[in-house]
Amino acid sequence: MTFTEKLAAAWQKNNSLLCVGLDPAVGRFPAHLQGKPDAIYTFCKGIVDATADLVCSFKPQIAYFAAEKAEDQLEAICTYIREQYPDIPIILDAKRGDIGATAKQYAREAFERFKADAVTLSPYMGYDSVEPYFAYPDRGTILLVRTSNPGGSDLQALHVTVAGKTVPLYQHVARLVAEKWNVHGQCGLVVGATYPAEIAAVRSIVGDMPLLVPGIGAQGGDIKATVESGKTASGLGMMINSSRAILYAGEKEAERYAAFSRVAAIQTRDAINQYR
């Protein structure tokens, strides 16, 4: 099953556009996990078990694992998700972007070591930096287009002239991916919830291509505006990510942290579904 097929099935099965980001900040873990050698795996496992029936995808952020020398625990949680919840896509949030030879190694890391269903990439080194990932035609490549951080405007909102037409750079990248790079039909785009007008602009360019949308929850993106701007005609097409607001909903609740994360995930999923 390809990434897009698996994602479409998860949308339907769980009636959800919610993606839960796994950003394990050790300093925010409950006291009973502090200092344990497998704390990151245990924490993430608790979140996964509490929310797997509520999501369309999980998105582990590699930096949170690598900074703690915990890539082995990232491998373990990816294996756990594949074995226990095989219908839920894993998106490795790595935002890689490098020359072709190096990109080939990053592709191996994402798809062979961690066996992710998809990976986030930066497109700004051009096609040859993305092409090695297409050697895995069933896996997803999710390209940064209009990111949720304020500094994204420094480059992404600049206007460029292409074939006599002047457009924002992010729109040019979206069209480039949709019309030329999506060779296996497995591409998606990252568009931040903090920019609903830009979400709508990208949707108008790329049709039903999946959009990974960070920025709700702790970053303050408006759910109603996000969904109405980015959903497809069938009310699908989006992976709306929430990380900290769900992961740490039970930050003060010790062993009960995952139960509070589940409540937060239900509330977020239902708020999203209200506008589909």
C-alpha positions as CSV (number, residue, x, y, z in Angstrom):
1,M,0.0,0.0,0.0
2,T,1.4,3.4,-0.9
3,F,1.6,6.4,1.5
4,T,-1.4,8.2,-0.1
5,E,-3.5,5.0,-0.1
6,K,-2.7,4.4,3.6
7,L,-3.4,8.0,4.5
8,A,-6.8,7.9,2.6
9,A,-7.7,4.8,4.5
10,A,-6.8,6.3,7.8
11,W,-8.9,9.4,7.1
12,Q,-11.9,7.2,6.6
13,K,-11.3,4.6,9.2
14,N,-10.8,7.0,12.1
15,N,-12.9,9.8,10.7
16,S,-10.0,12.1,11.5
17,L,-7.8,14.7,9.9
18,L,-5.7,15.0,13.1
19,C,-2.0,14.3,13.0
20,V,-0.3,14.0,16.4
21,G,3.3,15.1,16.4
22,L,5.7,13.2,18.6
23,D,8.0,15.9,19.9
24,P,9.3,14.4,23.2
25,A,10.8,17.2,25.3
26,V,12.4,15.3,28.2
27,G,12.2,18.2,30.6
28,R,8.4,18.2,30.3
29,F,8.0,14.4,31.1
30,P,6.1,13.3,34.2
31,A,8.2,12.8,37.2
32,H,7.9,9.0,37.1
33,L,9.7,8.9,33.7
34,Q,12.5,11.3,34.6
35,G,15.9,9.7,34.4
36,K,14.8,6.4,33.0
37,P,16.9,5.2,30.0
38,D,13.9,4.4,27.9
39,A,11.8,7.4,29.0
40,I,11.3,8.8,25.5
41,Y,10.1,5.5,24.1
42,T,7.8,4.9,27.1
43,F,6.4,8.5,26.9
44,C,5.7,8.2,23.1
45,K,4.2,4.8,23.5
46,G,1.7,6.1,26.0
47,I,0.7,8.9,23.6
48,V,0.4,6.5,20.7
49,D,-1.7,4.0,22.6
50,A,-4.0,6.8,23.9
51,T,-4.6,8.4,20.5
52,A,-4.2,5.9,17.7
53,D,-7.9,5.5,17.1
54,L,-8.3,9.3,16.8
55,V,-5.6,10.2,14.3
56,C,-4.8,9.9,10.6
57,S,-1.0,10.0,11.1
58,F,1.8,10.2,13.7
59,K,4.7,12.6,13.0
60,P,7.8,12.0,15.1
61,Q,10.2,15.0,14.9
62,I,13.7,13.5,14.6
63,A,15.5,16.4,16.3
64,Y,13.9,15.7,19.7
65,F,15.2,12.1,19.6
66,A,18.7,12.9,18.1
67,A,19.4,15.7,20.6
68,E,19.0,13.1,23.4
69,K,21.0,10.4,21.6
70,A,17.8,8.5,21.3
71,E,17.6,7.5,17.7
72,D,17.3,3.9,18.9
73,Q,14.1,4.9,20.7
74,L,12.8,6.6,17.6
75,E,13.4,3.3,15.7
76,A,11.6,1.4,18.5
77,I,8.5,3.7,18.5
78,C,8.3,3.5,14.7
79,T,8.5,-0.3,14.9
80,Y,5.8,-0.2,17.6
81,I,3.4,1.9,15.5
82,R,4.0,-0.3,12.5
83,E,3.3,-3.5,14.4
84,Q,0.5,-2.4,16.7
85,Y,-1.2,0.2,14.5
86,P,-0.3,-0.7,10.9
87,D,-3.1,1.4,9.4
88,I,-1.6,4.7,10.7
89,P,1.0,6.4,8.5
90,I,4.3,7.5,10.1
91,I,5.6,10.8,8.8
92,L,9.2,11.4,9.8
93,D,9.6,15.1,10.4
94,A,13.2,15.7,9.3
95,K,13.0,18.6,6.8
96,R,16.0,17.3,5.0
97,G,17.4,19.2,2.0
98,D,20.9,18.5,0.6
99,I,22.7,17.5,-2.6
100,G,21.8,14.4,-4.4
101,A,24.5,12.1,-3.0
102,T,23.7,13.1,0.6
103,A,20.0,13.1,0.0
104,K,20.3,9.4,-1.1
105,Q,21.6,8.7,2.4
106,Y,18.9,10.7,4.1
107,A,16.3,8.7,2.1
108,R,17.8,5.5,3.3
109,E,17.7,6.8,6.9
110,A,14.0,7.7,6.6
111,F,12.7,4.8,4.6
112,E,15.1,1.9,5.4
113,R,16.3,2.7,9.0
114,F,13.1,4.2,10.4
115,K,10.8,2.7,7.8
116,A,8.6,5.8,7.7
117,D,5.7,6.1,5.3
118,A,6.7,9.7,4.5
119,V,9.3,12.3,5.2
120,T,9.3,16.1,5.3
121,L,11.8,17.8,2.9
122,S,12.9,21.3,2.0
123,P,12.6,21.9,-1.7
124,Y,14.9,24.9,-1.9
125,M,18.0,23.1,-3.3
126,G,15.9,22.0,-6.3
127,Y,14.8,18.8,-7.9
128,D,18.1,16.9,-7.7
129,S,18.0,17.2,-3.9
130,V,14.5,15.6,-3.8
131,E,14.8,13.0,-6.6
132,P,16.6,10.3,-4.5
133,Y,13.5,9.9,-2.4
134,F,11.5,9.0,-5.5
135,A,13.5,5.8,-5.6
136,Y,10.9,4.6,-3.0
137,P,7.8,5.1,-5.2
138,D,5.4,3.9,-2.4
139,R,6.7,6.4,0.2
140,G,5.6,10.0,0.6
141,T,7.6,13.1,0.2
142,I,6.1,16.2,1.9
143,L,7.7,19.4,0.7
144,L,7.9,22.7,2.7
145,V,5.9,25.4,0.9
146,R,4.5,27.9,3.4
147,T,5.7,27.2,6.9
148,S,3.9,28.3,10.1
149,N,6.8,30.2,11.7
150,P,6.9,34.0,11.3
151,G,10.3,34.0,9.7
152,G,8.9,31.9,6.8
153,S,7.9,35.1,5.2
154,D,11.5,36.2,4.8
155,L,11.8,34.0,1.7
156,Q,8.5,32.2,1.0
157,A,6.5,35.4,0.6
158,L,8.9,37.0,-1.8
159,H,7.6,37.5,-5.3
160,V,9.3,35.9,-8.3
161,T,8.6,36.1,-12.0
162,V,8.3,32.8,-13.8
163,A,7.3,32.6,-17.5
164,G,6.2,36.2,-17.4
165,K,3.9,35.8,-14.3
166,T,4.8,37.2,-10.9
167,V,3.7,35.1,-7.9
168,P,4.8,34.5,-4.3
169,L,7.7,32.0,-4.1
170,Y,5.6,29.6,-2.1
171,Q,3.0,29.4,-4.9
172,H,5.7,28.8,-7.5
173,V,7.1,25.9,-5.4
174,A,3.6,24.4,-4.9
175,R,2.9,24.5,-8.6
176,L,6.4,23.0,-9.4
177,V,5.8,20.1,-7.0
178,A,2.2,19.5,-8.3
179,E,3.0,19.7,-12.0
180,K,6.6,18.4,-12.4
181,W,7.9,16.7,-9.2
182,N,5.0,14.5,-8.2
183,V,6.2,11.7,-10.4
184,H,4.7,8.8,-8.4
185,G,1.7,10.7,-7.1
186,Q,3.1,10.5,-3.5
187,C,4.0,14.1,-2.8
188,G,2.4,16.3,-0.2
189,L,3.0,19.9,0.9
190,V,3.5,21.7,4.3
191,V,1.4,24.8,4.7
192,G,1.1,26.4,8.1
193,A,-2.3,26.9,9.9
194,T,-1.1,30.4,10.8
195,Y,-1.7,31.4,7.2
196,P,-5.2,30.3,6.1
197,A,-5.3,32.5,3.0
198,E,-2.1,30.8,1.8
199,I,-3.6,27.4,2.5
200,A,-6.5,28.3,0.3
201,A,-4.2,29.5,-2.4
202,V,-2.1,26.4,-2.3
203,R,-5.2,24.2,-2.4
204,S,-6.4,26.0,-5.5
205,I,-3.1,25.2,-7.2
206,V,-2.5,21.6,-6.2
207,G,-6.0,20.0,-6.3
208,D,-6.4,17.1,-3.9
209,M,-2.8,16.7,-3.0
210,P,-2.4,16.0,0.8
211,L,-1.5,19.0,2.9
212,L,0.4,18.7,6.2
213,V,-0.7,21.6,8.3
214,P,1.2,22.5,11.5
215,G,0.4,25.5,13.6
216,I,-2.8,24.8,15.6
217,G,-2.7,24.3,19.3
218,A,0.4,25.9,20.9
219,Q,1.1,28.0,17.8
220,G,-2.3,29.5,17.8
221,G,-3.7,28.6,14.3
222,D,-7.4,28.9,14.0
223,I,-9.1,25.5,13.4
224,K,-12.1,26.8,11.6
225,A,-10.1,28.9,9.1
226,T,-7.6,26.1,8.6
227,V,-10.2,23.4,7.7
228,E,-12.3,25.6,5.6
229,S,-9.3,26.9,3.6
230,G,-7.6,23.5,3.1
231,K,-10.2,20.7,2.9
232,T,-10.9,19.0,-0.4
233,A,-14.4,18.8,-1.8
234,S,-14.9,15.5,0.0
235,G,-13.8,17.1,3.3
236,L,-10.5,15.3,3.4
237,G,-7.0,16.2,2.1
238,M,-5.3,17.4,5.3
239,M,-3.1,16.2,8.1
240,I,-3.7,18.9,10.7
241,N,-0.9,18.5,13.2
242,S,-0.9,19.2,16.9
243,S,2.1,18.3,19.1
244,R,2.6,20.2,22.4
245,A,-1.0,20.9,23.1
246,I,-1.8,17.2,23.0
247,L,1.5,15.7,24.3
248,Y,1.6,17.8,27.4
249,A,-2.1,18.2,28.2
250,G,-1.5,16.1,31.3
251,E,1.9,17.5,32.1
252,K,1.1,17.7,35.8
253,E,-0.8,14.4,36.0
254,A,2.1,11.9,36.5
255,E,1.1,8.4,35.4
256,R,-2.3,9.7,34.0
257,Y,-0.6,12.0,31.4
258,A,-1.7,9.9,28.4
259,A,-5.4,10.0,29.5
260,F,-5.3,13.8,29.4
261,S,-3.6,13.6,26.0
262,R,-6.4,11.5,24.8
263,V,-9.0,14.0,25.9
264,A,-7.1,16.8,24.2
265,A,-6.9,14.7,21.0
266,I,-10.6,14.0,21.1
267,Q,-11.4,17.7,21.5
268,T,-9.1,18.6,18.7
269,R,-10.4,15.9,16.3
270,D,-14.0,16.9,17.0
271,A,-13.2,20.6,16.5
272,I,-11.7,19.8,13.2
273,N,-14.6,17.6,12.1
274,Q,-17.1,20.4,13.0
275,Y,-15.9,22.3,9.9
276,R,-15.4,19.5,7.4
